């Protein structure tokens, strides 16, 4: 179905409004309203709510990606920690000898 000139769908109008708001207020605006929303949700539902949605998300991720995914991200995390420890030791040695 062809649209008349000057008409837009609700989706298009929402997207346009979002882009305008983003340009006008910037990322800090979204950070602030996100923080307010998170605080309100926390007060309303409590920590159990976050435990429940975290568990659901973890189960969905496990089903989607399998155990290999967790092995891979665990290995990456371990490698990063190892690198950070080594960098910290080098800095500490440099400070001691300086």
Residue pairs with C-beta under 8 A, 6 or more apart in sequence:
3 9
8 16
21 29
22 29
22 30
41 49
42 49
42 50
61 69
62 69
62 70
